[in-house]
């Protein structure tokens, strides 16, 4: 396969994997939000930071190191596999011991048992990382799509049944654990990779020299992204945290998942051409332009339809989350841009610079947390946006120096996409103000008019980034049609 064919195929299956899996999770979440209360979602949010930090240590940057390494051996994979298991067991034990103090910290006794059960997912996850890494390195997302969709469906059905029959917050715990367990079981069954009985100190040191910096960077970023859950849970209430987590999950659906779809493919693909600077820059520029067109349209569009969307999908009891969602959409729209610039540092082997930037950015962002405690959640989100803009400046400045694609050039490339998406969002929001119908018809009207407007503008001016995405989709459909006809 050529690089373009490999990239296209990877994007298709990565989109199916992430889109279908997260789509199922999203629908499951909507049903659970109607069956459960904001407080029950808030309880899970309270322990999210502890699970996320533990997960960062289990990965330890080894996955990215293995993907970047040109010729990985069975010794490399097996060494990392055994290390992951050791770390997973250690952190589960640590969470088990700390469960009591954590529940005392929040004054929520039920958290003790929740942590001890939910923490089992760390052990399951540690068994799965190498399987996923091998498939990602091969840009094989077809198998990952089958696995994740199956796991999401089964876990979703069982968790909904549990919520309906009165299990409360435990239905959310079951959803997470079942998804981990089924995903792991199917990957081991279908991927067929088996570790050998070897642990190489040389292999460990080689991979860890690159991965350790990503571990620290990822740890800092994980703490920062989850610290807001801890602050809201501690200084406000589980119910307020429930509103915030629901808004955060809504905005993450397009921003984080779009980044997951593209990042899983772009990193191994860009790594494979890391020594061809001309091809690397051209591919990277096209990636940023097309990604940000989609991101701006989705995120600004979601902010514009936030109120009818929340009322239609999860009901009036979640109405306080609307303002959080609208504000978080502006924070989240820059997330794919951050990730792409940071990926370029890793592609260039500069995990040391990656780490230095994370330390600087998060140190500057500390006032955001203090502001949240003193002035409330809304002001805290404003601080998050300011921090995000500054972080983009740093990320793009250093990645741009490495490949000759400066921040100014990036902004010039993505500014037209932002302006078109902003105009669309203003029109759609105005419809919500002046059209007086119930939430469902209003949501349908806004979505149709918004999509028609952005497509109409792009077609009228023959916008290159839109045409690139359009042609890519047409090629995919054409190939699928030929495949079916010859099937």
N, C-alpha and C positions, 0 to 999 in steps of 0.2 A: 504493500500500500504506500502511496505517496504521502507526504506530510499533510497535504490538504485533505486527502481521503481519510487519513487517520484522525485528523482533527475533527472533521465533519461527523464521522461515525462516533467518535468519542463524545462530541457535543450532543448528538441525538440521544444516545443511551444515558449520558449523564443527566440530560434534561428529563428523560423518562424516569430514571431512578429517583432523582431529587424531586421532580415535579409531581410524579404520581405518589411517591411515598409521603411527601409533605402534604400533598393534596388530601390524601386519606387521613393523615394526622390532623389536618386542619378541620375536616368535616367531623372527625371524631371529637375534636376539641369543642366544636360548636354544640354538638349534642350534649357533651359532658357539661358545658357551661350552662345549659338550660336545666340540667338535672342536679348540678351541684351549686354551691354558693361561692361568692368571691373569697370568703375566708379560707375555704378548703384549697383553692388554688394558691392563696397566699401562704399557706403552711408549706406547700412544696417549694414555693419561691424562697422561703426562709433558709432552706437547706441547700439551695442550688449552688451557692458559692463553695460549699465544702465538697460537694460532689465534683464540681467543675475543676477545682484545684487538684483534687486527687487524680482526675482523669488526665490533667496536663502532665503529671509526673509519670503516669503509665506510658504515655506516648513518648515523652522525653525528647521529642525532635527526631527520633530515629526514623519515623516514617518518611519525613522529608529528606533525610540523609540517604536513605535507601533508594528513594525515587531519583534523586539527583545523581547517585553513583552509577557510572556507565555499565559496569560489569559486576553485578552482585552474585555472590556464591551461596550455596546452601549453608555454608558456615556462617555467613553474614546474617541470613534470615533466622537460623536456629539460635544464634547468640542473642539476637534482639528478642526473639520469642521467649526464651527462658528468663531474660531480664524483665520483660513485661509481666510475666506471671508472678515473679518475686515481688515486684513493686505493687502489683494489684493486690496481692495478699497482705502486704504490709499496710497499705493504706486502708484496706477494709478493717483490719485489726485496730488501726489508729482511730477510725471513725466510730467503731464499736465502743471503744474506751471513752471517747470524747462526747458520745451521744448525750450523756447525762448533763455535763456542763453546758452543752449547746442548748438543750431544752430549758435549763435554768436561765441562761442568758436572755432568751426570748420570753420567758415565763409561759411557755407552752409545753406542758408535760408530755403530750402525745408525740412530740418531735423525737423523743428518745427512741421509741419503737419504729417510727418512720425512717429514721436514719439507719438503724441497724438492719432493716429489711431492704430499703432502697440501695444501701451501700453494696449489696451483693452484686449489683450491676457492674461494679468495678472489676470484680474477679472475672465475670463473663466477658467484659470488654477486653481485658488483657489477653484473652485467648483468641481474639478475633483480629487484632490490628495487623498482624503480618499477612493474613489472608487478604485483607482489604488492600494492603500496600502492594502486594504482588499483582493483583488485578489492576490497580491504578497505574502501576508502572507499565503494564502491558496495554494501557488505555482500553481495557476491557470492562466497560460499564454495563454490558448487556446482562451478565450474570449478577452483578450487584443490583441491577434494577429488579430482576426476578426475585431476588432474596428480600430486598427491602420492602417491596410491595406486598409480598406474601406475609412478612412479619408484621407490617403495619395493619393489614386487614384483620389478621387473627387477633392481634393484641387489641385493636380497636373494638372489635365485636365483643370480646370478653370484658373489657373495661366498661363499655356502655351497659352491658347486662348487669355488672356488679353495681354500677351507679344507680341503675333503675331499681335494683332490689335492696338498696339501702346501705351499701358498703361505704358510702361517703368518700373521704380522702383516699381510702385504700384502693379505690378503683383507679386513681391516678398512679399510685405506686405499681399496681399490677400492670398497667399499660406500659410503663417504662421497663419493668423487669422482663415482661413477656417479649417485648420488641427486641431487647438485647439477646435473650435466650434463643429465640427462633432465628434471628439473624445469624448468630454464631453457629447454631446447629446446621443450618442450610449451607453456609459458606464452607464448613468443614466437609459436608456431604458432597457438594458439587464441585468445589475447587480442587480437591484431591491432593493438596500440598501436605506433606508430612515432615515435621522437623527431624533432623538427625541428632544423635546424642553427642553433641559437642558444644562447648562454650569457649570461644576464642578471645583471649584477652587482647590480642592484636586487632582483631576485627572490631571489638567493642571500643577500643581506644580511638581507632580511625573514625568510626561513625559518630562517636560521642564528641569528638573534637569539633565537629560541625553541628551536631544535634544539640549539644549542651547549651549553646548560645540561643538556639531556638526554644529550648526548654524554658530558660529563664525569661526570654521574651514572651513566650506564650503564657507563662505563669503570671507575669506582670499584667498582660492584657486581660487574662481571665479574671484576675482579682479585680481589675478596674471595671470590667463590664458587669461583674456580678456584685460588686460592693454596694451598688445602689439598692439591690434587693435586701442586703443586710441592713443598710441604713434605714430604709423605709419600714422594714419589718420591726426594727428595734425602736425607732423614734416615732413611728406613727401607729399602724395597726396591721393585723393580718388582712383585714378587709381592704384597706387602702393599697396594700401590697398586691392583693388580688386584682384590683383595678389596673394597677401599673403593669403587672405581669401579662394580663390579657392584652393590653394595648401594645406592649413590647412584642408579644407573640404575633399579633396582627402585622405590625410593621416589619418584623423579621421575615415574614413569609416571602415577600418579593426581594428585599435587599439581601439578607443573608443567604437565602436559597439560590438566588441568581448568582451570587458570588460562589456558592458551593458548586453549582452546575459548571460554571466557566472555569473556576480555579482548579478544580480536579483535573480538567483537561489541559488548561493552559500551562500549568506548572511542568508536567512531564513533557509536553510538546516543546515549550520554550527551552527546557533543559536540554532537549535533544539537539537544538540548533544554537547552543550557547556560544559556540566558537565562530559562528558566522554573524558578525556584527550587523551587516546590512540587512540580511534576512530577519534577524532577531528584532531590529528596530521597526521594520515594516510590519511584521506580524504583531508586535506589541502595540503599535499605534492603532492598527485596525481593530485590535481587541478592545482597547480603551474606548474608542469612539462608538463602536456598536454596543458595547456593554452599557455605557452611560446613557445612550439614547433610550434604551429599554428601562434602565433604572429611574431616570428622571420622570418618564411617563407614568410608570407604575407607582412611584412613591408620592409624587405630587398629586396624581389622580386619586390615590387612596386618602390623602389628607382632605381632598375636596369632597369625597363621598363618605367621610368617616361616620357622621351621625346616622344617616339612613342605613348604612352598612351594619353598624353595631345594633341598632334597633331591630333590623330585619333578621340578623343572623343569631344573636344571643339574647335579645330582649331588653326591656326597659330597665331591669335591675342593674345592667352594666353601663348605663348612660354616663356615669361619672368618668368612665375610661375614655370617652370620646376626645376630650381636650388633651389628654396624655397622648393618645394615638396621633392626633394631628401634629403635635409638637415633635414627637419621636420620628415621624416620617421625614422631617427635615434633617434630623440627626442621621437617620439610617440611609438617606440617599447618597451619602458620601462613603459609606462602608465598602462597596465594591471597588471604589477608586483607591481607598487605602490599601485594600488587600492586593490589588494588581501591582501597585508600586512596591509593596513589600515583597511580593513574589519575585519581582525582578532582582531585588537585592539577593535573594536566595539563589536564583538562577545564576547570578554572577559569583556565587560562593562567598558573599559578604554577610554571613550570619553574625559576624562581630559588629558590623555597622547596624544591622537589624536590631541587635540587643541594645546598643548605645542609644538608638533613636527611641526605643520603647521606654527606657529609663527616663530620658529627658521628657518625653511626652506625658508620661504618667505622673511624673513629679510636678509638672506644671498644672496637671488636671486635679491635683489634690484639693485646691480651693473649691472646686465644684462640689465635692462631697460636703465640705464644711458649710457651703452656701445652702445645700439641701437641708441640712440639719437646722440651720438658723431661720431660713426664709420659706421653706416648703418645697414640694415636689416640682411645681411648675418652674420656679426659678432655677432649680437644680437642672432641669432639662435644657433651659436656655444656656446654662453654663456648659452642659455637655456639647451643645452645638458649637459654641465658641471654641472649645477644646478640640472638637473634630476638625474645624477649619484650620486651626494652627497645626494640627497633626498632619493634615494633608500637605501643607506647605513643606514641612520637614521631609515627609516621605518622598514627595515628588522632586524635591530639590536634589536629594542624594541619588535616587534612582535615575533621574534625568542626567546627572553628571556621568554616570557609568555608561550610558548608551547614546548620549547626545540628544535627549528628548526632554527639554526643560519644562518646568512647571508652566511657564508662560505659553509655550507651544501646546501643552496639554489643555490649558484653559481655553485657548483659541479654538482648539479642536472640538471641545465639548460644549462651549457656550451656546452655539446655535441650537443644540438639542435641549439645553436647559430653557432657553427663551420660548421655544415652541411648546414645551411641556408646561411651562408656567402660564402661558396664555390659555392653553387648554384647561388647566386647573382652575383659573379664575372664572372662566365661562361656566364650567361645571358647578363650581361653588355657588355662583350667582343663581343658577337654576334651582339649587336647594333653598335659596332664600325667597325667591319669587314664585316658585311653583308650589301650590298648596295641595298636595295629595298625601296619602299615607306613605310610610317609609318604603315599602316594597316597590310600588310603581315608580316612586321618585328615584330609587336606586337604579332601576332598569333604564329609566330615561337618561339619567346622568351617565351611566356606563356606555350606552349606545351613542349618545351625543359626543362624549369625550373621545371614544375610539374613532368615530366618523371624522371629527374635527382634526385630530392629529394625523390620521391617514390622509385626509384631504389636503392638508398643508404640505405634507411630505411629498405627495404625488404632484401637487401643483408646482412646487419648486424643484422637483427631481432631486431630492435630498440624498446625497451619496450614501450616508450611513444607513438610511432607511432602505435604499435600493440594494445595498449589500446584504442586509438581513433578509429582505424579500426574496432575492435571488437564491440565497442559501436555503430558504424554506422551499422554494420551487424546485431546486435541485434534489432536495431530500424527498419531496413528494413524487417527483419524476422517477427517482431510483426505486422507491418503494412500489410504484405502479408497475414498473418493468419487472421487478422481482416477483410481484404477485402474478403477473401475466405469464411469467415463465415458471411459476411455482409448481 
